[in-house]
Amino acid sequence: MGVPVCENGYNFIQVIPGIPIYTVLTPLHKQYTVDLEAKTCTCPRFQFLADGECKHIDYIRRETAPKPETLVRQPMRTSGRAVEEYEAQMRANIASDFA
């Protein structure tokens, strides 16, 4: 299995499949461990942040989040009766506009 490479130069790999612990490799060749469940990181800056979240945690969360499936437009299916009712309502609306 290869290491995912992202456009920002960061790489990451899941330490044990099924467990949300990742090793992050930075563009400067530094390595940190991120635990998404515990919301912890081994980077020095993590200890000093007031909200307890660093850019490595944010990065892993974004990269591992489920991607929305591509939406496929389906043709609208209506019964003949629904179309007839809609057309009758439209005719009534138009008639009332000119009454």
Secondary structure, DSSP 8 states (H G I E B T S, - for coil): ----B-TTS-EEEESSTTS-EEEEE-TTS-EEEEETTTTEE-SGGGGG-SSS--HHHHHHHHHHS--------------HHHHHHHHHHHHHHHHHHT-
